[in-house]
Amino acid sequence: VQLQASGGGLVRAGGSVRLSCAASGRTFSTSDMGWFRQAPGKEREFVAFISWNGGTTYYAGSVKGRLTISRDNDKNTAYLQMNSLKPEDTAVYHCAADPTRSRSLYFTDGRKYSYWGQGTQVTVSS
């Protein structure tokens, strides 16, 4: 699976942006997907998860109620709708895929995902 994240940019606090993660290959529709982010000088952190069929989603506490993860398996694309953005949301956002749908690692653990996109920058100005 090859992943290409896009949709980032500069947005004012309180604004919205939608990130996309386009996947190549036939395994996207059977892959769990996650979004992670990394701010300058900080470790990578989990943002959101969606199961292969969209039946399960999970969010980090810091983004719950503001960000929504979704997917369209017909389009081989996952999305992250980001609303009510805050300056602390500034980071490079990466999408990641787990074709094995492993349950030996929790979906907040980056080690669960074997495929990663290159990331897209989101900058939120105050």
Beta strands, then each sheet from edge to edge (+ up, - down):
strand 1: 2-6
strand 2: 9-12
strand 3: 17-24
strand 4: 32-38
strand 5: 45-50
strand 6: 57-59
strand 7: 67-72
strand 8: 77-82
strand 9: 91-98
strand 10: 115-116
strand 11: 120-125
sheet 1: 1+ 3- 8+ 7-
sheet 2: 2+ 11+ 9- 4+ 5- 6+
sheet 3: 2+ 11+ 9- 10+
end
